[in-house]
Amino acid sequence: MKPIRGGLLSAVGAALLLLALPPAISWATYPGANGRIAFAGRPGGTQNYDIFTVLPSGFGLQQLTHDRPGEHDPSWSADGQRLVYIDGAGALGGQVFAMSADGENRRRVVDDNGEDSSPSFSPNGRRIVYSKDNLPVADRDTPRRLSIFKIRTDGTERRRLTTGYVSTPTFSPKGNRIVFQGTPEGKRGQGIWTIRPDGSHLRRLTYAESAGWDYDESLDWSPTGRHILFRRCEEFASPGVDCHDWVMRPDGSHEHAVEGTGSDTVYSPSGRRFAFFAGETDYCTNIYTTLVSGSDPHAVTHNCEDLDNGGDAYSPSWQPIPRP
């Protein structure tokens, strides 16, 4: 294992820590100047996850949600003014919510049975794409069947785009394609796929199992839309899961590995840095940034300074500040 610095774990160690956290998710990094980093966190060993934002320098920490179980999967709108996320409270399971960048004007977007995950805005901010476990929480022992939906931000015009075992959808920066992971109904083999926003022109991009890997996940478009960042994983009986970040073109060509990152990796709006989370011990995870080359690592959160209490931070999403 190759550490980034000090006690920061490599991709293998970070992947093992994921076992205690919600599933891998996707984001949409839209172009602009680098604003605040939103993330899900549980500081000081508190029980519930909440949504926080922080400056890339690590200063100016703000808590946007308070004392509700399981708030996670934050993702910024292209104008940097809103966040969409999952609120895990209630018998229905996680549901899609949206709020202003300061945590105000919070409202539910989706209100139905099943559990939602990985919401993200369209480039014009008028729609949200997300994945849904079709089964209510009480029936979760039944074989799962996941779908991808698109919905207006006011909760109307919900439309299912594809189904099967599919998740983590996110719009391209131009809004003409949606990328997601899994196995669509009627298809074989796990991989990364793209589809048009109207549900047509399904196309497979990766074949992880053909290359000796088990699955691909955790998707993010580069701000220019010229690359897709993803995570390729291989499972072992021991020591666990070995995952590495990869980049490819939107047509699936020119795959290559990215060095020196952790888990839930996303681009900065400038396209020059990555944000990700990684663990230093079994008791804490932090948000970090690096240049896309893997150099110049910087800790954004500091949960590991108090090892008696620890804390978690994961699923970063980087706020775009639109240029004039």
MOVEN-V52722 format. One record per pair of residues at least 4 apart in sequence whose ideal C-beta (glycine too) atoms are under 6 Angstrom apart, sorted by the first residue. I is the first residue (numbers start at 1). J is the second residue. Records with the same first field share a line. If there is no record, write none. Layout:
# MOVEN-V52722
I: J + J
This chain:
# MOVEN-V52722
1: 10 + 12
2: 10
3: 8 + 10
4: 8 + 260 + 297
5: 297
7: 280
8: 278 + 280
9: 13 + 14 + 278 + 279
11: 243 + 244
12: 242
14: 262 + 263 + 278 + 279
15: 241 + 243
16: 240
17: 279 + 285
18: 263
21: 314
22: 72
24: 217 + 218
25: 73 + 118 + 168 + 315
26: 118 + 168 + 170 + 219
27: 75 + 220 + 266 + 317
28: 120 + 170 + 171
29: 220 + 223 + 266 + 267 + 318
30: 78 + 173 + 320
31: 223 + 269
32: 269 + 320 + 321 + 322 + 323
33: 321
34: 56 + 268 + 269 + 270
35: 80 + 319 + 321
36: 53 + 55 + 319
37: 54 + 275 + 316 + 318
38: 53 + 74 + 83 + 317
39: 52 + 287 + 313 + 315 + 316
40: 49 + 72 + 314 + 315
41: 52 + 313
42: 46 + 49 + 311 + 312
43: 311
44: 309 + 311
45: 309 + 310
48: 69
49: 70 + 71 + 72
50: 63 + 65 + 71
51: 64 + 65 + 71 + 74 + 85
52: 63
53: 62
54: 61 + 300
55: 59 + 60
58: 300
64: 103
65: 71
68: 89
69: 88 + 89
70: 88
71: 87
72: 86 + 315
73: 85 + 86 + 118 + 315
74: 83 + 85 + 317
75: 84 + 120 + 317
76: 80 + 83 + 317 + 319
77: 81 + 82 + 121 + 125
78: 123
79: 322
80: 319 + 320 + 321
81: 101
82: 98
83: 99
84: 98 + 119 + 121 + 128
85: 97
86: 94 + 116
87: 95 + 97
88: 94
92: 113
93: 115 + 137
94: 115 + 116
95: 108 + 110 + 116
96: 109 + 110 + 116 + 119 + 130
97: 108
98: 109
99: 103 + 105 + 106
100: 104 + 105
109: 155
110: 116
113: 136
114: 132 + 133 + 134
115: 133
116: 130 + 132
117: 131
118: 130 + 131 + 168
119: 128 + 130
120: 129 + 170
121: 125 + 128
122: 127 + 171 + 175
123: 175
127: 150 + 152
128: 151 + 153
129: 150 + 169 + 178
130: 149
131: 146 + 148 + 167
132: 147 + 149
133: 144 + 146
134: 145 + 147
135: 139 + 140 + 142
146: 165 + 166 + 167
147: 160 + 163
148: 161 + 162 + 166 + 169 + 180
149: 158 + 160
150: 159 + 161
151: 158
152: 156 + 157
161: 199
162: 166 + 184
163: 185
164: 183 + 184 + 185
165: 182 + 183
166: 180 + 182 + 184
167: 182
168: 180 + 181 + 219
169: 178 + 180
170: 179 + 219
171: 175 + 178
172: 177 + 221 + 225
173: 221 + 225
174: 225
177: 194
178: 195
179: 194 + 219 + 228
180: 193
181: 192 + 216 + 217
183: 187 + 190
189: 209
190: 215
191: 204 + 206 + 207
192: 205 + 206 + 216 + 230
193: 204
194: 203
195: 202
196: 200 + 201
205: 252
206: 216
208: 213 + 215 + 216 + 232
213: 232 + 234
214: 233 + 234 + 235
215: 233
216: 230 + 232
217: 231
218: 231
219: 230
220: 229 + 266 + 267
221: 225 + 228
222: 226 + 227 + 267 + 271
223: 267 + 269 + 271
227: 247
228: 248
229: 247
230: 246
231: 243 + 245
232: 244 + 246
233: 241 + 243
234: 242
235: 241
244: 257
245: 258 + 261 + 265
246: 255 + 257
247: 256 + 258
248: 252 + 255
249: 253 + 254
259: 294
260: 290 + 294
261: 265 + 274 + 276
262: 276 + 277 + 278
263: 277
264: 276 + 277 + 314 + 315
265: 274 + 276
266: 275 + 316
267: 271
268: 273 + 318
269: 318 + 320
273: 289 + 291
274: 290 + 292
275: 289 + 316 + 318
276: 288
277: 285 + 287 + 313 + 314
279: 285
280: 284 + 304
283: 310
284: 303 + 304 + 310 + 311
285: 312 + 313 + 314
286: 299 + 301 + 303 + 313
287: 300 + 301 + 313 + 316
288: 297 + 299
289: 298
290: 294 + 296 + 297
291: 295 + 296
301: 313
303: 311
